[in-house]
Amino acid sequence: MTTKEQKASQDLILYRLDEIKAELKSIKSDYVTKHEFNTLADRLTALENNRNVIGCLYPTASAAFSALVTYLLIEFFKNK
């Protein structure tokens, strides 16, 4: 192989590598990586845990508020 042929071969290889890189970028844009998936799964778990805590506290706070209002109404009518 002459130097001219080697240069042409190298240029062709570099051109094909650029095409492959561009194709990989387009493929990657359609899919989620494992790291991105794990990050999203962790955020979803944290959100669900937060929702469970709020879900438990809301009825408890509502019951406590209802008990307080009931007590105050009973005391109000008792003193009248």
Secondary structure by P-SEA (a helix, b strand, c coil): ccaaaaaaaaaaaaaaaaaaaaaaaaaaaacccaaaaaaaaaaaaaaaaaaaaaaaaaaaaaaaaaaaaaaaaaaaaaac
